Amino acid sequence: MGKIEQPAVVKVRRPSLDTEGAAAYTGYEAGYLAKLRTIGGGPTFIKTGQVRYDPDDLDDWLERCKRISTAGVFKGTGRGRKPSKATEAAA
């Protein structure tokens, strides 16, 4: 008997979104996404002449933003900020 070949797995790609589309998708303002592109911490974006966002990357970013409390100690302290005493104690 011959070897049975498995069908190739094809990933279905959703169309990429411009900044306005990404803002509508995530519920954030377009200006906020633009700011995050400058300072970091936002979703991964594609820059090939214009900024585009892959919906899968937006989903991943939104998932990483989930929290169960505002009291947690987070990784990083932000730009130009001194670590809080709680952050220093945790390190």
Buried (B, 14 or more C-beta within 10 A) or exposed (E): EEEEEEEEEEEEEEEBBEBEBBBEBBEBEBEEBBEBBEEEEBBEBEEEEEBBBBBEBBBEBBEEEEEEEEEEEEEEEEEEEEBEEEBEEEE
